[in-house]
């Protein structure tokens, strides 16, 4: 069994902590948002949880998503 695949939480965390760009993340599952919040965040990073959203939350809630993204981009 491989232990270096990105799907493993420990490997993913090591990889994701190397991100240098600001990030806006929107999750439909609390566990995914909690995992993202457990990683180092900068002042520009935002993590949102939309529990009632599905997999295509940017299409399901397009107005709210676009507003969120544009507001976040303006703050950068």
C-alpha positions as a Markdown table, in Angstrom:
| # | Residue | x | y | z |
|---|---|---|---|---|
| 1 | Unk | 0.0 | 0.0 | 0.0 |
| 2 | Unk | 1.3 | 3.4 | -0.9 |
| 3 | Unk | 1.8 | 5.9 | 1.8 |
| 4 | Unk | 2.8 | 8.9 | -0.3 |
| 5 | Unk | -0.4 | 9.5 | -2.2 |
| 6 | Unk | -1.9 | 13.0 | -2.0 |
| 7 | Unk | -5.3 | 11.6 | -0.8 |
| 8 | Unk | -3.8 | 10.7 | 2.6 |
| 9 | Unk | -4.4 | 13.5 | 5.1 |
| 10 | Unk | -0.8 | 13.7 | 6.4 |
| 11 | Unk | 0.7 | 13.9 | 2.9 |
| 12 | Unk | -2.0 | 16.3 | 1.8 |
| 13 | Unk | -1.3 | 18.6 | 4.7 |
| 14 | Unk | 2.4 | 18.6 | 4.0 |
| 15 | Unk | 1.8 | 19.5 | 0.4 |
| 16 | Unk | -0.9 | 22.1 | 1.1 |
| 17 | Unk | 1.2 | 24.0 | 3.7 |
| 18 | Unk | 3.5 | 24.9 | 0.8 |
| 19 | Unk | 0.9 | 27.0 | -0.9 |
| 20 | Unk | 2.1 | 30.5 | -1.3 |
| 21 | Unk | -0.8 | 32.2 | -3.0 |
| 22 | Unk | -3.8 | 33.6 | -1.1 |
| 23 | Unk | -6.7 | 31.3 | -1.1 |
| 24 | Unk | -10.5 | 31.5 | -1.0 |
| 25 | Unk | -12.0 | 28.1 | -0.3 |
| 26 | Unk | -15.7 | 27.2 | -0.1 |
| 27 | Unk | -16.7 | 23.8 | 1.2 |
| 28 | Unk | -20.0 | 21.9 | 1.4 |
| 29 | Unk | -18.7 | 19.6 | 4.2 |
| 30 | Unk | -17.7 | 20.7 | 7.7 |
| 31 | Unk | -14.8 | 18.2 | 7.8 |
| 32 | Unk | -13.3 | 19.6 | 4.6 |
| 33 | Unk | -13.6 | 23.2 | 6.0 |
| 34 | Unk | -12.1 | 22.1 | 9.3 |
| 35 | Unk | -9.2 | 20.4 | 7.5 |
| 36 | Unk | -8.5 | 23.6 | 5.5 |
| 37 | Unk | -8.7 | 25.7 | 8.7 |
| 38 | Unk | -6.2 | 23.4 | 10.4 |
| 39 | Unk | -3.6 | 24.4 | 7.9 |
| 40 | Unk | -1.6 | 27.6 | 8.2 |
| 41 | Unk | -3.7 | 30.6 | 7.1 |
| 42 | Unk | -2.6 | 34.1 | 6.1 |
| 43 | Unk | -4.6 | 37.3 | 6.6 |
| 44 | Unk | -5.7 | 37.1 | 2.9 |
| 45 | Unk | -7.0 | 33.5 | 3.2 |
| 46 | Unk | -10.7 | 32.8 | 3.8 |
| 47 | Unk | -12.4 | 29.5 | 4.4 |
| 48 | Unk | -16.2 | 29.3 | 4.1 |
| 49 | Unk | -18.6 | 26.5 | 4.8 |
| 50 | Unk | -21.9 | 26.2 | 2.9 |
| 51 | Unk | -23.3 | 23.0 | 4.3 |
| 52 | Unk | -26.5 | 23.0 | 2.3 |
| 53 | Unk | -24.6 | 23.3 | -1.0 |
| 54 | Unk | -23.8 | 20.4 | -3.3 |
| 55 | Unk | -20.7 | 19.6 | -5.3 |
| 56 | Unk | -21.3 | 22.4 | -7.8 |
| 57 | Unk | -21.8 | 25.2 | -5.2 |
| 58 | Unk | -20.5 | 27.9 | -7.6 |
| 59 | Unk | -23.3 | 27.0 | -10.0 |
| 60 | Unk | -26.0 | 26.3 | -7.4 |
| 61 | Unk | -25.4 | 29.6 | -5.6 |
| 62 | Unk | -23.8 | 31.5 | -8.4 |
| 63 | Unk | -24.8 | 35.0 | -7.3 |
| 64 | Unk | -23.6 | 34.4 | -3.7 |
| 65 | Unk | -20.4 | 32.8 | -4.9 |
| 66 | Unk | -19.6 | 35.5 | -7.4 |
| 67 | Unk | -20.2 | 38.2 | -4.8 |
| 68 | Unk | -18.0 | 36.3 | -2.3 |
| 69 | Unk | -15.2 | 35.9 | -4.9 |
| 70 | Unk | -15.3 | 39.4 | -6.2 |
| 71 | Unk | -15.3 | 40.9 | -2.7 |
| 72 | Unk | -12.3 | 38.7 | -1.7 |
| 73 | Unk | -10.4 | 39.7 | -4.8 |
| 74 | Unk | -11.0 | 43.4 | -4.1 |
| 75 | Unk | -9.5 | 42.9 | -0.6 |
| 76 | Unk | -6.3 | 41.4 | -2.0 |
